[in-house]
């Protein structure tokens, strides 16, 4: 049998466990983007220089390389191109290309949710700052302004008064690939929002996770996730409602075997919302964290499915084995990295410390997920210890920058 070829769009470090899993299955891995120095290319079998947002260029390369499967794991810009290639080449797919386009465009997604009677915030998209400013008197303040097609919280701003709207619109437009932005009702949340991964097999949701997504109010961008913890702050009833609505959404869109990154929240009045659902593993090592916390591996099965091989071990919903947190290491200010200080007062077991910089490397302030400098994986004995450590992080953790 010829060795199967899997193309992965992007070159970021979050692809490394996918490359490792694919190699363990005996697959030939091709990584593709226009940045040959990206870290993932050092671990794949072949590098393909192509813009992952140019779906026709990706299709030409995929045909030339005679791939057996393609996905964009933890890399949002490549999801549409991956789906396009899947459907045009008859490869294993996430589902209909039209459905993926809906999921990957915030404006289309909000319209689809509204049409199908999901809970959805009031929102409107624009193709220019000027057009958005003309409706300044119509917005339900406060609002969230963001690009319709970016990930990693890049270009996102909460705006509380009209005087601050224009710079927020310009900031969002600067981070939009397509030149479209969205102004959306800000949903004040109850507890923590959730941003973590789940999986369907043949359209059936077989593994669903909810977490507590945490933010650093002192970061340059306070809307970039700075930590995650499991279990979530939702009630069992809220999780069951959200699980049912996620399944309904998957069914309506005709999705198949997919690992999803899903963001949900419960508003202050108790109403649950699906904010984002995208057919890719999340960044920030979320699938790896779920493997730690539950023992369930989502990466190996999706890697197999994407090249047409069967899943070898059934995927079951498993409980969390304790209380877990992932800290996204970041600097408060730009400069040159000096050291990471972790106090012995931390009431947790450090399962993994993954630092991506060395002494003297330049680091940026935390404006987006791409400014992270590493992660900490922590296991706590109690929920109280976890909550204290997360909310008093600067007491035990310091990133020293010179």
C-alpha positions as CSV (number, residue, x, y, z in Angstrom):
1,X,0.0,0.0,0.0
2,X,1.4,3.5,-0.9
3,X,1.9,5.8,2.1
4,X,-1.0,8.1,2.6
5,X,-0.4,11.8,2.4
6,X,-2.0,14.3,4.8
7,X,-1.8,18.0,4.1
8,X,-2.0,20.3,7.1
9,X,-2.6,24.0,6.4
10,X,-0.5,26.4,8.5
11,X,2.8,26.0,10.3
12,X,2.2,27.0,13.9
13,X,3.4,24.9,16.9
14,X,-0.1,23.7,17.6
15,X,0.3,21.4,14.6
16,X,3.1,19.5,16.2
17,X,0.9,16.9,18.1
18,X,-1.0,16.4,14.9
19,X,2.2,15.7,12.9
20,X,3.3,13.3,15.6
21,X,0.0,11.5,15.6
22,X,0.1,11.2,11.8
23,X,3.6,9.9,11.8
24,X,2.6,7.2,14.3
25,X,-0.1,6.1,11.9
26,X,2.5,5.9,9.1
27,X,1.3,8.9,7.1
28,X,3.4,11.3,5.0
29,X,2.7,14.8,6.3
30,X,2.8,18.0,4.1
31,X,2.6,21.3,5.9
32,X,1.6,24.3,3.8
33,X,1.7,28.1,4.2
34,X,3.7,31.1,2.9
35,X,6.1,31.2,5.9
36,X,8.8,28.7,5.4
37,X,10.4,29.4,8.8
38,X,7.3,28.4,10.8
39,X,8.1,25.7,13.3
40,X,5.8,23.0,12.1
41,X,7.6,22.7,8.8
42,X,10.7,21.4,10.6
43,X,8.7,18.4,11.7
44,X,6.7,17.6,8.6
45,X,8.0,15.4,5.7
46,X,7.5,18.1,3.1
47,X,6.8,21.9,3.0
48,X,4.5,23.5,0.4
49,X,4.8,27.3,0.0
50,X,1.3,28.5,-0.7
51,X,-1.1,31.1,0.8
52,X,-3.6,29.0,2.8
53,X,-6.4,31.6,2.2
54,X,-6.1,31.2,-1.6
55,X,-8.3,28.1,-1.9
56,X,-7.7,27.6,-5.6
57,X,-3.9,27.8,-5.1
58,X,-4.2,25.2,-2.3
59,X,-6.3,23.0,-4.6
60,X,-3.7,23.2,-7.3
61,X,-1.0,22.1,-4.9
62,X,-3.1,19.4,-3.4
63,X,-3.7,17.9,-6.8
64,X,-0.1,18.2,-7.7
65,X,1.0,16.4,-4.5
66,X,-1.8,13.8,-4.9
67,X,-2.9,14.1,-1.2
68,X,-5.3,11.7,0.5
69,X,-6.6,14.2,3.0
70,X,-6.4,17.8,4.2
71,X,-7.3,19.8,7.3
72,X,-6.5,23.1,9.0
73,X,-6.0,22.1,12.6
74,X,-5.8,25.1,15.1
75,X,-5.4,27.4,12.1
76,X,-8.6,29.3,11.4
77,X,-7.5,31.0,8.2
78,X,-7.1,27.7,6.4
79,X,-10.5,26.1,7.2
80,X,-12.4,27.3,4.2
81,X,-9.5,26.3,1.8
82,X,-9.3,22.8,3.4
83,X,-13.1,22.3,3.0
84,X,-12.9,23.5,-0.6
85,X,-10.2,21.0,-1.5
86,X,-12.0,18.2,0.3
87,X,-15.1,18.8,-1.7
88,X,-13.5,19.5,-5.0
89,X,-11.2,16.4,-4.8
90,X,-13.8,14.0,-3.3
91,X,-11.6,13.6,-0.1
92,X,-13.0,12.9,3.4
93,X,-14.7,16.1,4.4
94,X,-16.0,18.1,7.3
95,X,-19.3,18.4,5.4
96,X,-20.8,20.6,2.7
97,X,-18.5,23.5,1.6
98,X,-21.5,25.9,2.0
99,X,-21.8,24.9,5.6
100,X,-18.2,25.6,6.3
101,X,-18.5,29.0,4.7
102,X,-21.3,29.8,7.1
103,X,-19.3,28.7,10.1
104,X,-16.2,30.7,9.1
105,X,-18.0,34.0,8.5
106,X,-19.3,35.6,11.7
107,X,-22.0,37.6,9.8
108,X,-23.3,34.5,7.9
109,X,-23.2,32.4,11.1
110,X,-25.2,35.0,13.1
111,X,-27.8,35.1,10.3
112,X,-28.0,31.3,10.2
113,X,-28.5,31.1,13.9
114,X,-31.3,33.7,13.8
115,X,-33.0,32.0,10.9
116,X,-33.1,28.7,12.8
117,X,-34.2,30.1,16.1
118,X,-31.0,29.7,18.1
119,X,-30.3,32.2,20.8
120,X,-28.2,34.9,19.0
121,X,-26.9,38.4,19.9
122,X,-28.0,41.3,17.7
123,X,-25.4,41.9,15.1
124,X,-24.7,43.6,11.8
125,X,-21.7,43.5,9.4
126,X,-20.2,46.2,7.3
127,X,-17.6,46.5,4.5
128,X,-16.3,49.9,5.6
129,X,-15.8,52.0,8.7
130,X,-17.9,54.8,7.2
131,X,-20.9,52.5,6.7
132,X,-20.7,51.2,10.3
133,X,-20.4,54.8,11.7
134,X,-23.6,55.8,9.9
135,X,-25.6,53.5,12.2
136,X,-24.0,54.7,15.4
137,X,-27.3,55.6,16.9
138,X,-28.8,52.1,16.4
139,X,-26.3,50.0,18.4
140,X,-27.3,48.4,21.7
141,X,-24.5,49.7,23.8
142,X,-22.1,48.2,24.9
143,X,-21.0,46.4,21.7
144,X,-18.2,44.1,20.6
145,X,-16.5,45.1,17.3
146,X,-14.5,42.5,15.5
147,X,-13.5,41.2,12.0
148,X,-15.9,38.7,10.5
149,X,-13.1,36.3,9.6
150,X,-10.2,36.5,12.1
151,X,-9.3,34.2,15.1
152,X,-7.2,34.5,18.2
153,X,-9.1,37.6,19.4
154,X,-7.2,39.7,16.9
155,X,-8.9,43.0,16.1
156,X,-11.6,42.6,18.9
157,X,-12.6,45.5,21.0
158,X,-15.4,46.1,23.5
159,X,-16.9,49.6,23.0
160,X,-19.0,51.2,25.7
161,X,-19.7,54.6,24.2
162,X,-20.1,56.1,20.8
163,X,-17.0,58.3,21.0
164,X,-14.8,55.2,21.1
165,X,-16.4,53.4,18.1
166,X,-14.4,54.7,15.2
167,X,-10.9,53.6,16.4
168,X,-12.4,50.2,17.3
169,X,-13.8,49.8,13.8
170,X,-10.5,50.8,12.2
171,X,-8.7,48.3,14.4
172,X,-11.1,45.5,13.4
173,X,-10.8,46.4,9.7
174,X,-7.0,46.2,9.9
175,X,-7.3,42.6,11.1
176,X,-9.9,41.4,8.6
177,X,-8.9,39.2,5.7
178,X,-11.9,40.0,3.6
179,X,-12.4,43.7,4.6
180,X,-15.6,43.0,6.6
181,X,-16.3,43.8,10.2
182,X,-19.2,43.1,12.6
183,X,-20.7,45.2,15.4
184,X,-22.4,42.9,17.9
185,X,-24.4,43.2,21.0
186,X,-22.2,42.5,24.0
187,X,-23.6,39.6,26.0
188,X,-22.8,40.1,29.7
189,X,-22.0,36.6,30.9
190,X,-22.9,34.6,34.0
191,X,-19.8,32.9,35.3
192,X,-17.1,32.1,32.7
193,X,-17.6,31.6,29.0
194,X,-16.4,28.4,27.5
195,X,-13.9,27.9,24.6
196,X,-12.9,24.3,24.2
197,X,-13.0,21.3,21.7
198,X,-15.6,18.7,20.9
199,X,-16.0,16.0,18.3
200,X,-18.8,14.5,16.1
201,X,-18.6,11.1,14.3
202,X,-20.8,10.7,11.3
203,X,-22.8,13.8,12.4
204,X,-23.3,12.6,16.0
205,X,-21.8,14.5,18.9
206,X,-19.7,11.9,20.7
207,X,-17.5,14.0,22.9
208,X,-18.4,17.5,24.3
209,X,-16.4,19.6,26.6
210,X,-17.1,22.8,28.4
211,X,-14.4,24.9,30.2
212,X,-14.0,28.1,32.1
213,X,-12.3,30.6,29.7
214,X,-10.3,33.2,31.7
215,X,-8.9,36.6,30.7
216,X,-6.2,38.9,32.0
217,X,-7.8,42.3,32.6
218,X,-4.3,43.9,32.8
219,X,-3.3,42.6,29.3
220,X,-3.0,44.9,26.3
221,X,-5.9,43.0,24.8
222,X,-8.1,41.9,27.7
223,X,-10.3,39.9,25.3
224,X,-7.5,37.4,24.5
225,X,-7.9,34.2,26.5
226,X,-5.2,34.0,29.1
227,X,-6.1,30.7,30.9
228,X,-8.6,27.8,30.7
229,X,-9.9,25.5,33.4
230,X,-11.9,22.4,33.5
231,X,-14.7,21.7,34.6
232,X,-16.8,24.7,33.5
233,X,-18.8,27.1,35.6
234,X,-22.1,26.1,33.9
235,X,-24.8,24.1,35.6
236,X,-25.6,20.6,34.4
237,X,-28.8,21.9,32.9
238,X,-27.0,24.6,31.0
239,X,-24.5,22.1,29.6
240,X,-27.3,19.7,28.5
241,X,-29.1,22.6,26.8
242,X,-25.9,23.7,25.0
243,X,-25.0,20.1,24.0
244,X,-28.5,19.7,22.5
245,X,-28.2,23.0,20.6
246,X,-24.7,22.1,19.3
247,X,-26.1,18.8,18.0
248,X,-29.0,20.5,16.3
249,X,-26.6,22.9,14.6
250,X,-24.4,20.1,13.4
251,X,-27.4,18.3,12.0
252,X,-28.8,21.3,10.3
253,X,-25.4,22.0,8.6
254,X,-24.9,18.4,7.6
255,X,-21.5,18.1,9.3
256,X,-19.7,14.7,9.5
257,X,-16.7,13.6,11.5
258,X,-15.1,16.7,12.8
259,X,-13.2,18.1,15.7
260,X,-14.7,21.5,16.6
261,X,-13.5,24.5,18.5
262,X,-16.7,25.8,20.2
263,X,-17.2,29.0,22.1
264,X,-20.4,29.3,24.2
265,X,-21.6,31.5,27.1
266,X,-24.5,31.9,29.4
267,X,-25.8,35.5,29.7
268,X,-26.5,37.2,33.0
269,X,-30.2,36.4,32.6
270,X,-29.4,32.7,32.2
271,X,-29.8,32.3,28.4
272,X,-27.2,30.1,26.8
273,X,-25.6,31.2,23.5
274,X,-23.4,29.4,20.9
275,X,-21.0,32.2,20.0
276,X,-18.7,30.3,17.6
277,X,-18.4,26.8,16.2
278,X,-15.6,26.1,13.8
279,X,-14.5,22.8,12.2
280,X,-10.9,22.7,13.5
281,X,-9.1,21.9,16.7
282,X,-8.6,25.0,18.9
283,X,-5.3,26.7,19.4
284,X,-3.8,26.9,22.9
285,X,-3.4,23.1,22.9
286,X,-7.0,22.5,23.9
287,X,-7.2,18.9,22.5
288,X,-4.0,18.1,24.4
289,X,-5.5,19.5,27.6
290,X,-8.6,17.4,27.1
291,X,-6.4,14.3,26.7
292,X,-4.7,15.2,30.0
293,X,-8.0,15.9,31.8
294,X,-10.2,13.0,30.5
295,X,-7.9,10.5,28.8
296,X,-9.7,11.0,25.5
297,X,-7.5,11.5,22.4
298,X,-9.3,13.5,19.7
299,X,-6.2,14.1,17.6
300,X,-5.4,10.6,16.4
301,X,-8.9,9.7,15.3
302,X,-9.5,12.9,13.3
303,X,-6.0,12.4,11.7
304,X,-7.1,8.9,10.6
305,X,-10.5,10.0,9.3
306,X,-9.1,12.8,7.2
307,X,-7.2,10.3,5.0
308,X,-10.0,7.8,4.9
309,X,-9.0,5.4,7.6
310,X,-11.4,4.2,10.3
311,X,-11.3,5.2,13.9
312,X,-9.7,2.3,15.8
313,X,-10.9,3.1,19.3
314,X,-14.5,4.3,20.0
315,X,-14.6,7.8,21.4
316,X,-16.7,8.1,24.5
317,X,-17.7,10.9,26.8
318,X,-15.5,10.7,29.9
319,X,-15.5,12.8,33.1
320,X,-12.7,15.1,34.1
321,X,-10.1,13.4,36.3
322,X,-9.8,16.2,38.8
323,X,-9.5,20.0,38.3
324,X,-7.3,21.2,35.5
325,X,-6.0,24.5,34.2
326,X,-3.9,25.7,31.4
327,X,-2.1,29.0,31.8
328,X,-1.2,30.9,28.6
329,X,2.2,32.5,29.5
330,X,2.5,36.0,28.3
331,X,4.3,39.3,29.0
332,X,2.6,42.4,30.3
333,X,5.0,44.6,28.3
334,X,7.2,44.1,25.2
335,X,10.9,43.6,25.7
336,X,13.5,40.9,26.0
337,X,12.6,37.7,28.0
338,X,14.6,37.2,31.1
339,X,13.0,34.5,33.2
340,X,9.8,32.8,34.4
341,X,9.2,32.9,38.1
342,X,6.8,30.3,39.6
343,X,6.4,30.6,43.4
344,X,6.2,27.5,45.7
345,X,2.9,29.0,46.9
346,X,1.2,27.7,43.8
347,X,-1.3,25.1,45.2
348,X,-1.1,22.8,42.2
349,X,1.0,20.0,40.5
350,X,2.8,21.3,37.5
351,X,2.2,18.6,34.9
352,X,4.0,20.4,32.1
353,X,5.9,23.6,31.6
354,X,6.2,24.4,27.9
355,X,8.2,27.6,27.4
356,X,8.7,28.7,23.8
357,X,11.3,31.5,24.3
358,X,14.8,31.6,25.7
359,X,16.7,34.3,27.6
360,X,17.2,37.3,25.4
361,X,14.4,36.6,22.9
362,X,12.2,39.5,22.1
363,X,8.6,39.2,23.3
364,X,5.6,41.3,22.6
365,X,2.8,42.4,25.0
366,X,-0.3,40.2,25.0
367,X,-2.4,41.6,22.2
368,X,-3.5,38.3,20.6
369,X,-3.0,34.5,20.9
370,X,0.1,34.8,18.7
371,X,1.9,36.7,21.4
372,X,1.8,33.8,23.9
373,X,5.3,32.6,25.0
374,X,4.3,29.2,26.4
375,X,1.9,27.2,28.5
376,X,1.6,25.7,31.9
377,X,-0.5,22.6,32.5
378,X,-1.7,22.4,36.1
379,X,-3.7,19.9,38.2
380,X,-5.4,20.9,41.4
381,X,-6.8,18.9,44.3
382,X,-9.8,21.1,44.8
383,X,-11.9,23.6,42.8
384,X,-11.2,26.2,45.5
385,X,-7.4,25.9,45.0
386,X,-7.9,26.2,41.2
387,X,-10.1,29.3,41.5
388,X,-7.8,31.1,43.9
389,X,-4.7,30.4,41.8
390,X,-6.4,31.6,38.6
391,X,-7.8,34.8,40.1
392,X,-4.5,35.6,42.0
393,X,-2.1,34.6,39.3
394,X,0.3,37.4,39.8
395,X,0.9,36.3,43.3
396,X,2.7,33.1,42.2
397,X,3.6,33.7,38.5
398,X,5.8,36.4,37.0
399,X,7.1,36.7,33.4
400,X,10.2,38.9,33.8
401,X,11.0,41.0,30.8
402,X,14.0,43.5,30.5
